[in-house]
Amino acid sequence: MKTIQFSLLAALVAASISHANDFSLKRADEVLRSFAGSRPVAAPAGQQIEVGFSPNQGAEEVVLKVINSSTKSLRVAAYSFTSAPVVSALLAAHKRGVEVAAIVDYRNNFVEGCGDRGACKGKHAVATLANAGIPVRVIDKYAIFHHKFVLSDGKHMELGSFNYSASAATRNAENAMAIWNNPEVVATYAAKWNAYWSEARQPPLDY
């Protein structure tokens, strides 16, 4: 089982965003079948946990720290995706050669965030990444795509209730957790991220 997981991590790191049409990991479906139901994941000796809260109690800093520390790859799953600092951090990572890709909820960012409430901030954020050459897909297969996590370099990740939005940082009661140096738990999330990628589609952008 560990052999499968580490081969998945190697494939994730080796994938070329500039040429790939699909981010599915090899044998991801096999890994996902093994995750049916809850599954304990070992905490290696080098693992560290970092937590933050909001409003203004470190949650956004935890998210940005994971993104800014990346050197090889970033995979993002987002419900609300309107945070200027998060978008800026992802753009900076892309510019320094990190392979970045994101999946975001379609309705929250392209439908519900528009209309009477003003401009589609989520759509604008997605377009900003896409126009920079970062692959982004939207997903509407589920009632809501409520995930909020970032996978970094195949061994670190951030997760929690914290949406990637200004409200999450300054108004809401939220939490964010960084897990450092646990490739096994990241492989679990990476396999699921890739399954979602295959279910997602190109964003409907007109600018």
CYANA upper distance limits for C-alpha pairs under 8 A (distance plus 0.5 A):
  1 MET  CA      5 GLN  CA      6.94
  2 LYS  CA      6 PHE  CA      6.62
  2 LYS  CA    184 GLU  CA      8.43
  3 THR  CA      7 SER  CA      6.60
  4 ILE  CA      8 LEU  CA      6.72
  4 ILE  CA     31 VAL  CA      8.00
  5 GLN  CA      9 LEU  CA      6.87
  5 GLN  CA     31 VAL  CA      8.00
  5 GLN  CA    184 GLU  CA      7.35
  5 GLN  CA    187 ALA  CA      6.47
  5 GLN  CA    188 THR  CA      8.36
  6 PHE  CA     10 ALA  CA      6.73
  6 PHE  CA    183 PRO  CA      8.36
  6 PHE  CA    184 GLU  CA      8.28
  6 PHE  CA    187 ALA  CA      8.07
  7 SER  CA     11 ALA  CA      6.72
  8 LEU  CA     12 LEU  CA      6.65
  8 LEU  CA     25 LEU  CA      6.79
  8 LEU  CA     26 LYS  CA      7.18
  8 LEU  CA     27 ARG  CA      8.30
  8 LEU  CA     28 ALA  CA      8.08
  8 LEU  CA    187 ALA  CA      7.42
  8 LEU  CA    191 ALA  CA      8.35
  9 LEU  CA     13 VAL  CA      6.79
  9 LEU  CA    154 GLY  CA      6.20
  9 LEU  CA    183 PRO  CA      8.19
  9 LEU  CA    187 ALA  CA      6.68
 10 ALA  CA     14 ALA  CA      6.60
 11 ALA  CA     15 ALA  CA      6.52
 11 ALA  CA     25 LEU  CA      6.99
 11 ALA  CA     26 LYS  CA      7.84
 12 LEU  CA     25 LEU  CA      7.11
 12 LEU  CA     73 SER  CA      8.39
 12 LEU  CA    154 GLY  CA      7.61
 13 VAL  CA     72 LYS  CA      7.14
 13 VAL  CA     73 SER  CA      6.75
 13 VAL  CA    153 ASP  CA      7.30
 13 VAL  CA    154 GLY  CA      7.24
 15 ALA  CA     20 ALA  CA      7.83
 15 ALA  CA     23 PHE  CA      7.88
 16 SER  CA     20 ALA  CA      6.30
 16 SER  CA     99 GLU  CA      7.84
 17 ILE  CA     21 ASN  CA      8.49
 17 ILE  CA     99 GLU  CA      6.53
 17 ILE  CA    100 VAL  CA      7.99
 17 ILE  CA    101 ALA  CA      8.34
 17 ILE  CA    134 ILE  CA      8.47
 17 ILE  CA    135 PRO  CA      7.92
 18 SER  CA    133 GLY  CA      8.50
 22 ASP  CA    197 TRP  CA      8.33
 22 ASP  CA    198 SER  CA      7.94
 23 PHE  CA    194 ASN  CA      6.72
 23 PHE  CA    197 TRP  CA      7.38
 23 PHE  CA    198 SER  CA      8.31
 24 SER  CA     28 ALA  CA      7.63
 24 SER  CA    194 ASN  CA      5.35
 24 SER  CA    195 ALA  CA      7.30
 24 SER  CA    197 TRP  CA      7.54
 24 SER  CA    198 SER  CA      7.22
 25 LEU  CA    191 ALA  CA      7.40
 25 LEU  CA    194 ASN  CA      6.87
 27 ARG  CA     31 VAL  CA      7.09
 28 ALA  CA     32 LEU  CA      6.61
 28 ALA  CA    191 ALA  CA      5.75
 28 ALA  CA    192 LYS  CA      8.28
 28 ALA  CA    194 ASN  CA      7.82
 28 ALA  CA    195 ALA  CA      7.78
 29 ASP  CA     33 ARG  CA      6.71
 29 ASP  CA    191 ALA  CA      8.19
 29 ASP  CA    195 ALA  CA      8.07
 30 GLU  CA     34 SER  CA      7.15
 31 VAL  CA     35 PHE  CA      7.21
 31 VAL  CA    188 THR  CA      8.29
 31 VAL  CA    191 ALA  CA      7.27
 32 LEU  CA     36 ALA  CA      7.38
 32 LEU  CA    188 THR  CA      8.32
 32 LEU  CA    191 ALA  CA      6.98
 32 LEU  CA    192 LYS  CA      7.28
 35 PHE  CA     39 ARG  CA      6.86
 35 PHE  CA    188 THR  CA      8.33
 41 VAL  CA    184 GLU  CA      7.43
 41 VAL  CA    185 VAL  CA      6.72
 42 ALA  CA    184 GLU  CA      8.11
 43 ALA  CA     47 GLN  CA      6.75
 43 ALA  CA    182 ASN  CA      7.18
 44 PRO  CA    181 ASN  CA      8.16
 44 PRO  CA    182 ASN  CA      6.96
 46 GLY  CA    181 ASN  CA      6.58
 46 GLY  CA    182 ASN  CA      8.32
 47 GLN  CA    179 ILE  CA      7.50
 47 GLN  CA    180 TRP  CA      5.93
 47 GLN  CA    181 ASN  CA      5.28
 47 GLN  CA    182 ASN  CA      6.29
 48 GLN  CA    179 ILE  CA      6.49
 48 GLN  CA    180 TRP  CA      5.54
 48 GLN  CA    181 ASN  CA      7.32
 49 ILE  CA    177 MET  CA      7.46
 49 ILE  CA    178 ALA  CA      6.22
 49 ILE  CA    179 ILE  CA      5.40
 49 ILE  CA    180 TRP  CA      6.78
 50 GLU  CA     62 VAL  CA      7.78
 50 GLU  CA    177 MET  CA      6.12
 50 GLU  CA    178 ALA  CA      5.48
 50 GLU  CA    179 ILE  CA      7.16
 51 VAL  CA     58 GLY  CA      8.11
 51 VAL  CA     59 ALA  CA      7.55
 51 VAL  CA     62 VAL  CA      7.34
 51 VAL  CA    175 ASN  CA      7.86
 51 VAL  CA    176 ALA  CA      6.24
 51 VAL  CA    177 MET  CA      4.92
 51 VAL  CA    178 ALA  CA      6.80
 52 GLY  CA     57 GLN  CA      6.50
 52 GLY  CA     58 GLY  CA      4.84
 52 GLY  CA     59 ALA  CA      4.48
 52 GLY  CA     60 GLU  CA      8.03
 52 GLY  CA     61 GLU  CA      8.02
 52 GLY  CA     62 VAL  CA      6.75
 52 GLY  CA    175 ASN  CA      6.33
 52 GLY  CA    176 ALA  CA      5.78
 52 GLY  CA    177 MET  CA      6.97
 53 PHE  CA     57 GLN  CA      5.27
 53 PHE  CA     58 GLY  CA      5.91
 53 PHE  CA     59 ALA  CA      4.95
 53 PHE  CA     60 GLU  CA      8.49
 53 PHE  CA    173 ALA  CA      7.70
 53 PHE  CA    174 GLU  CA      6.02
 53 PHE  CA    175 ASN  CA      4.89
 53 PHE  CA    176 ALA  CA      6.72
 54 SER  CA     58 GLY  CA      7.05
 54 SER  CA     59 ALA  CA      6.10
 54 SER  CA     60 GLU  CA      8.24
 54 SER  CA    168 ALA  CA      7.38
 54 SER  CA    169 ALA  CA      6.16
 54 SER  CA    170 THR  CA      7.07
 54 SER  CA    171 ARG  CA      7.92
 54 SER  CA    172 ASN  CA      6.89
 54 SER  CA    173 ALA  CA      5.79
 54 SER  CA    174 GLU  CA      5.53
 54 SER  CA    175 ASN  CA      6.88
 55 PRO  CA     59 ALA  CA      8.36
 55 PRO  CA    168 ALA  CA      7.49
 55 PRO  CA    169 ALA  CA      5.85
 55 PRO  CA    170 THR  CA      4.98
 55 PRO  CA    171 ARG  CA      5.87
 55 PRO  CA    172 ASN  CA      6.28
 55 PRO  CA    173 ALA  CA      6.43
 55 PRO  CA    174 GLU  CA      7.58
 56 ASN  CA     60 GLU  CA      8.27
 56 ASN  CA    169 ALA  CA      6.52
 56 ASN  CA    170 THR  CA      6.15
 58 GLY  CA     62 VAL  CA      6.79
 59 ALA  CA     63 VAL  CA      7.13
 59 ALA  CA    162 PHE  CA      7.64
 59 ALA  CA    169 ALA  CA      7.43
 59 ALA  CA    174 GLU  CA      7.84
 59 ALA  CA    175 ASN  CA      6.39
 59 ALA  CA    176 ALA  CA      5.53
 59 ALA  CA    177 MET  CA      8.23
 60 GLU  CA     64 LEU  CA      6.72
 60 GLU  CA    162 PHE  CA      8.40
 60 GLU  CA    169 ALA  CA      6.40
 60 GLU  CA    176 ALA  CA      8.06
 61 GLU  CA     65 LYS  CA      6.40
 62 VAL  CA     66 VAL  CA      6.96
 62 VAL  CA    158 GLU  CA      7.94
 62 VAL  CA    176 ALA  CA      7.06
 62 VAL  CA    177 MET  CA      7.33
 62 VAL  CA    178 ALA  CA      6.90
 63 VAL  CA     67 ILE  CA      7.02
 63 VAL  CA     86 VAL  CA      8.30
 63 VAL  CA    150 VAL  CA      8.36
 63 VAL  CA    158 GLU  CA      6.70
 63 VAL  CA    176 ALA  CA      7.59
 63 VAL  CA    178 ALA  CA      8.01
 64 LEU  CA     68 ASN  CA      6.32
 64 LEU  CA     85 PRO  CA      8.24
 64 LEU  CA     86 VAL  CA      7.05
 64 LEU  CA     89 ALA  CA      7.29
 65 LYS  CA     69 SER  CA      6.44
 66 VAL  CA     70 SER  CA      7.09
 66 VAL  CA    150 VAL  CA      8.17
 66 VAL  CA    152 SER  CA      7.33
 66 VAL  CA    156 HIS  CA      7.87
 66 VAL  CA    157 MET  CA      7.26
 66 VAL  CA    158 GLU  CA      7.11
 66 VAL  CA    178 ALA  CA      7.57
 67 ILE  CA     74 LEU  CA      7.76
 67 ILE  CA     89 ALA  CA      7.01
 67 ILE  CA     90 LEU  CA      7.30
 67 ILE  CA     93 ALA  CA      7.78
 67 ILE  CA    150 VAL  CA      8.10
 67 ILE  CA    152 SER  CA      7.48
 68 ASN  CA     89 ALA  CA      6.90
 68 ASN  CA     93 ALA  CA      7.23
 70 SER  CA     74 LEU  CA      7.53
 70 SER  CA     93 ALA  CA      7.70
 70 SER  CA     98 VAL  CA      7.52
 70 SER  CA    152 SER  CA      6.19
 70 SER  CA    153 ASP  CA      6.60
 71 THR  CA     93 ALA  CA      8.25
 71 THR  CA     96 ARG  CA      8.49
 71 THR  CA     97 GLY  CA      8.02
 71 THR  CA     98 VAL  CA      6.14
 71 THR  CA    153 ASP  CA      7.14
 72 LYS  CA     97 GLY  CA      7.79
 72 LYS  CA     98 VAL  CA      5.23
 72 LYS  CA     99 GLU  CA      6.61
 72 LYS  CA    152 SER  CA      8.06
 72 LYS  CA    153 ASP  CA      5.73
 73 SER  CA     98 VAL  CA      5.65
 73 SER  CA     99 GLU  CA      4.98
 73 SER  CA    100 VAL  CA      6.36
 73 SER  CA    151 LEU  CA      8.28
 73 SER  CA    152 SER  CA      6.16
 73 SER  CA    153 ASP  CA      5.31
 73 SER  CA    154 GLY  CA      7.78
 74 LEU  CA     98 VAL  CA      7.47
 74 LEU  CA     99 GLU  CA      6.56
 74 LEU  CA    100 VAL  CA      5.21
 74 LEU  CA    101 ALA  CA      6.96
 74 LEU  CA    150 VAL  CA      7.23
 74 LEU  CA    151 LEU  CA      5.95
 74 LEU  CA    152 SER  CA      5.24
 74 LEU  CA    153 ASP  CA      7.00
 75 ARG  CA    100 VAL  CA      6.52
 75 ARG  CA    101 ALA  CA      5.71
 75 ARG  CA    102 ALA  CA      6.26
 75 ARG  CA    150 VAL  CA      6.12
 75 ARG  CA    151 LEU  CA      5.51
 75 ARG  CA    152 SER  CA      7.29
 75 ARG  CA    190 ALA  CA      8.41
 75 ARG  CA    193 TRP  CA      8.25
 76 VAL  CA    100 VAL  CA      8.42
 76 VAL  CA    101 ALA  CA      6.87
 76 VAL  CA    102 ALA  CA      4.96
 76 VAL  CA    103 ILE  CA      6.66
 76 VAL  CA    148 LYS  CA      8.18
 76 VAL  CA    149 PHE  CA      6.47
 76 VAL  CA    150 VAL  CA      5.07
 76 VAL  CA    151 LEU  CA      7.03
 77 ALA  CA    102 ALA  CA      6.43
 77 ALA  CA    103 ILE  CA      5.47
 77 ALA  CA    104 VAL  CA      6.42
 77 ALA  CA    147 HIS  CA      6.29
 77 ALA  CA    148 LYS  CA      5.92
 77 ALA  CA    149 PHE  CA      5.84
 77 ALA  CA    150 VAL  CA      6.96
 77 ALA  CA    193 TRP  CA      7.84
 78 ALA  CA    102 ALA  CA      8.17
 78 ALA  CA    103 ILE  CA      6.82
 78 ALA  CA    104 VAL  CA      5.18
 78 ALA  CA    105 ASP  CA      6.94
 78 ALA  CA    145 PHE  CA      7.99
 78 ALA  CA    146 HIS  CA      7.48
 78 ALA  CA    147 HIS  CA      6.02
 78 ALA  CA    148 LYS  CA      5.20
 78 ALA  CA    149 PHE  CA      7.28
 78 ALA  CA    163 ASN  CA      7.62
 78 ALA  CA    164 TYR  CA      7.49
 79 TYR  CA    104 VAL  CA      6.20
 79 TYR  CA    105 ASP  CA      5.46
 79 TYR  CA    108 ASN  CA      7.31
 79 TYR  CA    109 ASN  CA      8.35
 79 TYR  CA    144 ILE  CA      8.20
 79 TYR  CA    145 PHE  CA      6.27
 79 TYR  CA    146 HIS  CA      5.49
 79 TYR  CA    147 HIS  CA      6.37
 79 TYR  CA    148 LYS  CA      6.79
 79 TYR  CA    163 ASN  CA      7.14
 79 TYR  CA    164 TYR  CA      8.23
 80 SER  CA    104 VAL  CA      7.93
 80 SER  CA    105 ASP  CA      7.58
 80 SER  CA    108 ASN  CA      6.65
 80 SER  CA    109 ASN  CA      6.81
 80 SER  CA    122 GLY  CA      7.51
 80 SER  CA    163 ASN  CA      6.16
 80 SER  CA    164 TYR  CA      6.33
 80 SER  CA    165 SER  CA      6.84
 81 PHE  CA    104 VAL  CA      7.43
 81 PHE  CA    109 ASN  CA      7.16
 81 PHE  CA    121 LYS  CA      8.46
 81 PHE  CA    122 GLY  CA      5.74
 81 PHE  CA    125 ALA  CA      7.37
 81 PHE  CA    126 VAL  CA      8.28
 81 PHE  CA    163 ASN  CA      7.70
 81 PHE  CA    164 TYR  CA      5.57
 81 PHE  CA    165 SER  CA      6.52
 82 THR  CA     87 VAL  CA      8.31
 82 THR  CA    109 ASN  CA      8.40
 82 THR  CA    121 LYS  CA      6.07
 82 THR  CA    122 GLY  CA      5.35
 82 THR  CA    125 ALA  CA      6.43
 82 THR  CA    164 TYR  CA      6.64
 82 THR  CA    165 SER  CA      5.35
 82 THR  CA    166 ALA  CA      7.68
 83 SER  CA     87 VAL  CA      6.72
 83 SER  CA    125 ALA  CA      8.36
 83 SER  CA    164 TYR  CA      5.65
 83 SER  CA    165 SER  CA      4.62
 83 SER  CA    166 ALA  CA      6.00
 84 ALA  CA     88 SER  CA      6.50
 84 ALA  CA    125 ALA  CA      8.24
 84 ALA  CA    165 SER  CA      8.23
 84 ALA  CA    166 ALA  CA      8.28
 85 PRO  CA     89 ALA  CA      6.59
 86 VAL  CA     90 LEU  CA      6.72
 86 VAL  CA    164 TYR  CA      7.26
 87 VAL  CA     91 LEU  CA      6.70
 87 VAL  CA    125 ALA  CA      7.21
 87 VAL  CA    128 THR  CA      8.43
 87 VAL  CA    129 LEU  CA      7.84
 88 SER  CA     92 ALA  CA      6.65
 89 ALA  CA     93 ALA  CA      6.67
 90 LEU  CA     94 HIS  CA      6.69
 90 LEU  CA    100 VAL  CA      7.68
 90 LEU  CA    129 LEU  CA      8.45
 91 LEU  CA     95 LYS  CA      6.72
 91 LEU  CA    129 LEU  CA      7.33
 91 LEU  CA    132 ALA  CA      7.94
 92 ALA  CA     96 ARG  CA      6.87
 93 ALA  CA     97 GLY  CA      7.06
 93 ALA  CA     98 VAL  CA      5.83
 93 ALA  CA     99 GLU  CA      8.45
 93 ALA  CA    100 VAL  CA      7.99
 94 HIS  CA     98 VAL  CA      5.46
 94 HIS  CA     99 GLU  CA      6.82
 94 HIS  CA    100 VAL  CA      6.65
 94 HIS  CA    134 ILE  CA      7.87
100 VAL  CA    134 ILE  CA      6.62
100 VAL  CA    135 PRO  CA      7.69
101 ALA  CA    134 ILE  CA      6.51
101 ALA  CA    135 PRO  CA      5.51
101 ALA  CA    136 VAL  CA      6.28
102 ALA  CA    135 PRO  CA      7.11
102 ALA  CA    136 VAL  CA      5.30
102 ALA  CA    137 ARG  CA      6.96
103 ILE  CA    136 VAL  CA      6.29
103 ILE  CA    137 ARG  CA      5.42
103 ILE  CA    138 VAL  CA      6.12
103 ILE  CA    139 ILE  CA      7.49
103 ILE  CA    196 TYR  CA      8.32
103 ILE  CA    197 TRP  CA      7.29
103 ILE  CA    200 ALA  CA      7.93
104 VAL  CA    109 ASN  CA      8.12
104 VAL  CA    136 VAL  CA      8.18
104 VAL  CA    137 ARG  CA      7.01
104 VAL  CA    138 VAL  CA      5.47
104 VAL  CA    139 ILE  CA      6.81
104 VAL  CA    145 PHE  CA      7.84
105 ASP  CA    109 ASN  CA      6.91
105 ASP  CA    138 VAL  CA      6.14
105 ASP  CA    139 ILE  CA      5.75
105 ASP  CA    140 ASP  CA      6.91
105 ASP  CA    144 ILE  CA      7.25
105 ASP  CA    145 PHE  CA      5.60
105 ASP  CA    146 HIS  CA      7.91
106 TYR  CA    110 PHE  CA      6.10
106 TYR  CA    111 VAL  CA      7.81
106 TYR  CA    138 VAL  CA      5.51
106 TYR  CA    139 ILE  CA      5.83
106 TYR  CA    140 ASP  CA      5.99
106 TYR  CA    203 PRO  CA      8.47
107 ARG  CA    111 VAL  CA      5.34
107 ARG  CA    112 GLU  CA      6.35
107 ARG  CA    140 ASP  CA      7.36
107 ARG  CA    144 ILE  CA      8.21
108 ASN  CA    112 GLU  CA      5.51
108 ASN  CA    113 GLY  CA      6.38
108 ASN  CA    122 GLY  CA      8.10
109 ASN  CA    113 GLY  CA      6.08
109 ASN  CA    114 CYS  CA      8.37
109 ASN  CA    120 CYS  CA      7.25
109 ASN  CA    121 LYS  CA      7.56
109 ASN  CA    122 GLY  CA      4.70
109 ASN  CA    123 LYS  CA      6.13
110 PHE  CA    114 CYS  CA      7.21
110 PHE  CA    120 CYS  CA      6.81
110 PHE  CA    122 GLY  CA      6.92
110 PHE  CA    123 LYS  CA      5.94
111 VAL  CA    115 GLY  CA      8.22
111 VAL  CA    120 CYS  CA      8.24
113 GLY  CA    117 ARG  CA      7.03
113 GLY  CA    118 GLY  CA      7.97
113 GLY  CA    119 ALA  CA      7.88
113 GLY  CA    120 CYS  CA      5.89
113 GLY  CA    121 LYS  CA      7.35
113 GLY  CA    122 GLY  CA      7.50
114 CYS  CA    118 GLY  CA      6.11
114 CYS  CA    119 ALA  CA      5.95
114 CYS  CA    120 CYS  CA      5.05
114 CYS  CA    121 LYS  CA      8.18
115 GLY  CA    119 ALA  CA      7.64
115 GLY  CA    120 CYS  CA      8.31
120 CYS  CA    124 HIS  CA      6.70
121 LYS  CA    125 ALA  CA      6.64
122 GLY  CA    126 VAL  CA      6.70
123 LYS  CA    127 ALA  CA      6.58
123 LYS  CA    205 LEU  CA      8.08
124 HIS  CA    128 THR  CA      6.59
125 ALA  CA    129 LEU  CA      7.07
126 VAL  CA    130 ALA  CA      6.66
126 VAL  CA    136 VAL  CA      7.38
126 VAL  CA    203 PRO  CA      8.37
127 ALA  CA    131 ASN  CA      6.30
127 ALA  CA    205 LEU  CA      7.19
127 ALA  CA    207 TYR  CA      7.55
128 THR  CA    132 ALA  CA      6.91
129 LEU  CA    133 GLY  CA      7.10
129 LEU  CA    134 ILE  CA      5.76
129 LEU  CA    135 PRO  CA      8.00
129 LEU  CA    136 VAL  CA      7.81
130 ALA  CA    134 ILE  CA      5.47
130 ALA  CA    135 PRO  CA      6.49
130 ALA  CA    136 VAL  CA      6.77
136 VAL  CA    202 GLN  CA      7.45
136 VAL  CA    203 PRO  CA      7.65
137 ARG  CA    197 TRP  CA      7.66
137 ARG  CA    200 ALA  CA      6.21
137 ARG  CA    201 ARG  CA      5.65
137 ARG  CA    202 GLN  CA      5.34
137 ARG  CA    203 PRO  CA      6.14
138 VAL  CA    200 ALA  CA      5.95
138 VAL  CA    201 ARG  CA      5.98
138 VAL  CA    202 GLN  CA      6.74
138 VAL  CA    203 PRO  CA      5.99
139 ILE  CA    145 PHE  CA      7.54
139 ILE  CA    196 TYR  CA      8.27
139 ILE  CA    199 GLU  CA      7.41
139 ILE  CA    200 ALA  CA      4.95
139 ILE  CA    201 ARG  CA      6.87
140 ASP  CA    144 ILE  CA      7.58
140 ASP  CA    145 PHE  CA      7.69
140 ASP  CA    200 ALA  CA      7.84
141 LYS  CA    199 GLU  CA      7.78
141 LYS  CA    200 ALA  CA      8.24
148 LYS  CA    159 LEU  CA      6.42
148 LYS  CA    160 GLY  CA      6.98
148 LYS  CA    161 SER  CA      7.32
148 LYS  CA    162 PHE  CA      7.28
148 LYS  CA    163 ASN  CA      6.66
148 LYS  CA    164 TYR  CA      8.10
149 PHE  CA    157 MET  CA      7.56
149 PHE  CA    158 GLU  CA      5.88
149 PHE  CA    159 LEU  CA      4.88
149 PHE  CA    160 GLY  CA      7.59
150 VAL  CA    157 MET  CA      5.89
150 VAL  CA    158 GLU  CA      5.63
150 VAL  CA    159 LEU  CA      7.19
151 LEU  CA    155 LYS  CA      8.04
151 LEU  CA    156 HIS  CA      6.53
151 LEU  CA    157 MET  CA      4.93
151 LEU  CA    158 GLU  CA      7.23
151 LEU  CA    186 VAL  CA      7.15
151 LEU  CA    189 TYR  CA      8.32
151 LEU  CA    190 ALA  CA      7.82
152 SER  CA    156 HIS  CA      5.50
152 SER  CA    157 MET  CA      6.14
154 GLY  CA    183 PRO  CA      6.46
154 GLY  CA    186 VAL  CA      6.64
154 GLY  CA    187 ALA  CA      7.44
155 LYS  CA    180 TRP  CA      7.35
155 LYS  CA    181 ASN  CA      5.65
155 LYS  CA    182 ASN  CA      5.72
155 LYS  CA    183 PRO  CA      4.54
155 LYS  CA    184 GLU  CA      8.08
155 LYS  CA    185 VAL  CA      8.50
155 LYS  CA    186 VAL  CA      6.24
155 LYS  CA    187 ALA  CA      8.38
156 HIS  CA    178 ALA  CA      7.86
156 HIS  CA    179 ILE  CA      6.19
156 HIS  CA    180 TRP  CA      5.12
156 HIS  CA    181 ASN  CA      5.97
156 HIS  CA    182 ASN  CA      6.80
156 HIS  CA    183 PRO  CA      7.51
156 HIS  CA    186 VAL  CA      7.09
157 MET  CA    178 ALA  CA      6.16
157 MET  CA    179 ILE  CA      5.84
157 MET  CA    180 TRP  CA      7.15
157 MET  CA    186 VAL  CA      7.10
158 GLU  CA    176 ALA  CA      7.33
158 GLU  CA    177 MET  CA      5.97
158 GLU  CA    178 ALA  CA      4.79
158 GLU  CA    179 ILE  CA      6.78
159 LEU  CA    176 ALA  CA      6.23
159 LEU  CA    177 MET  CA      5.92
159 LEU  CA    178 ALA  CA      7.11
160 GLY  CA    174 GLU  CA      8.30
160 GLY  CA    175 ASN  CA      6.06
160 GLY  CA    176 ALA  CA      5.02
160 GLY  CA    177 MET  CA      6.44
161 SER  CA    174 GLU  CA      6.10
161 SER  CA    175 ASN  CA      5.95
161 SER  CA    176 ALA  CA      6.97
162 PHE  CA    168 ALA  CA      6.38
162 PHE  CA    169 ALA  CA      8.23
162 PHE  CA    174 GLU  CA      5.72
162 PHE  CA    175 ASN  CA      6.03
162 PHE  CA    176 ALA  CA      6.23
163 ASN  CA    168 ALA  CA      6.15
164 TYR  CA    168 ALA  CA      7.38
165 SER  CA    169 ALA  CA      7.20
166 ALA  CA    170 THR  CA      6.68
166 ALA  CA    171 ARG  CA      8.36
167 SER  CA    171 ARG  CA      5.44
167 SER  CA    172 ASN  CA      6.46
168 ALA  CA    172 ASN  CA      5.45
168 ALA  CA    173 ALA  CA      7.77
168 ALA  CA    174 GLU  CA      6.99
169 ALA  CA    174 GLU  CA      8.39
182 ASN  CA    186 VAL  CA      6.99
183 PRO  CA    187 ALA  CA      6.50
184 GLU  CA    188 THR  CA      6.99
185 VAL  CA    189 TYR  CA      7.09
186 VAL  CA    190 ALA  CA      6.43
187 ALA  CA    191 ALA  CA      6.62
188 THR  CA    192 LYS  CA      7.15
189 TYR  CA    193 TRP  CA      6.51
190 ALA  CA    194 ASN  CA      6.68
191 ALA  CA    195 ALA  CA      6.92
192 LYS  CA    196 TYR  CA      6.86
193 TRP  CA    197 TRP  CA      6.69
194 ASN  CA    198 SER  CA      6.91
195 ALA  CA    199 GLU  CA      7.15
196 TYR  CA    200 ALA  CA      6.64
197 TRP  CA    201 ARG  CA      8.34
